[in-house]
Each structure stands twice: as structure tokens, then as C-alpha cells.
Amino acid sequence: MNNGKLDTILAPVLKLDWADTSSVETVTKTALMRLSEDKSLLKSLITNLYEDEAKFSRCEKDYNIEKYVLFSDNETGVRLRMHVMYPHSSDIPHSHRMNFTSLILHGGYKHTLYSPMDDGSTLHDAELIKPIYIKDEVRNVPYYIDHTVIHNLRAVGEDKCVSLMLRSPAQKQRAIHYDFGSNETWWRYGSKERTPESLKNTREVTRADIDNLLTLLETYKVL
């Protein structure tokens, strides 16, 4: 897909020094706000999934979140995704292999941060992972998360929560996941290195899901 508008918006992101956190926050938040304001561009990125097998194959359902890959740069590792979280649902406490910035387009969620931090090498025992901070994340207010942070989300309200996520190149090989129900922790790896254990609760997205996504976004006036 060749899209000049998208190239213009993401050009500053692709040039970032990801160690410069202040610049990363400013540039990625600006990019997400610009994307959210361009409904025709967002729609074209979603409809492109019907034809772009490489991006479509990276889309997935993970617990109660649908994840759609809208842009992926092979050279830098930068990726843009759209997430759809089901009403009153939550994901499990987890960290990420990348730093990222998110922007809610519709709905909202409770955002819980946990201690300790994830250094990518220590698989913390489940009993050590404790909540330390809870925040309400709302529409049109972007936020940044470092790859060392363990967090989880709980959707609020009766609507699905729709958000954009712009992530950095990988900062570590694996990220910790913690399941409240089974009281266990495990590592999740990148898509090229995933094991059956790290794919727990992950399911494929279908093209019917894309149809439903477009209808949902039009109903919510995101598009």
C-alpha cells in the first residue's frame, strides 16, 4: 500500500531515537492525534487488510482484545495497530517487548500498573506482582508506556473500547504475562519465536471480523 498521507504522518516516528523518551512521547502522540483526525485515512488502512496478507496474518484476538495491524515497517520495526476491547472485559497483567503510545478513539478503560518492573530476564513469581497505581484512560488523551512496565486494562461503559497503538522497535526478546485465574506467569515472545505456551488464548482474526470492525467504527463515528 502506497499512502502519501500516512508516510507524512509517520516520517518523524521512523526517524526517532527511541532512547530519547521525551521526544518519543511528543512525536508519537502527535502522530496518533493526526491519524485519529483523518477518518478517510483510517478507513483505507483497515480496508487494505482485505488484500494485504502480510498485515492480515499478524492480526489476532488475544483474550478480550482484537488487534489489527494497520502499518508495519520492516526496517525499523515500528508498527501501528488498532485495538478493540469488549465491554466490561479485561486483559491479564503483562508487559511488552516494545515501548508504545496509545490513543483511545471511543470508550475508555481502567489502567492498572504493577510492580515489579520487567527486565526481560526475571520471570517473577505470581505472588510478587502487585498493583501500585490505577488510572482512568479516556478518549483523545494519548499516553506512553515503557516496555518494562507491567500493566492491564479493564474496559468501562457499555460500548467497545477502540484505540490506536503505535509501538517502537523491540527493546527485548520477551515479555512477562500473568494470569489471575491460574496464578501463573510465563513469557510471551515475538511472532517469529512464539511457543505454544506463549500463544495462550490467542485466536485468528477473519475477514468477517474486518467487516464487523468497519461497521462498528462507522456506528461510533470513528470513521
PyMOL commands that set and color helices and strands:
alter all, ss='L'
color gray80, all
select helices_A, chain A and resi 4-14+21-37+39-50+53-56+126-128+197-199+207-219
alter helices_A, ss='H'
color red, helices_A
select strands_A, chain A and resi 60-62+65-72+79-85+100-106+108-115+130-137+143-145+150-156+161-167+174-179+184-189+202-204
alter strands_A, ss='S'
color yellow, strands_A
deselect
rebuild
show_as cartoon
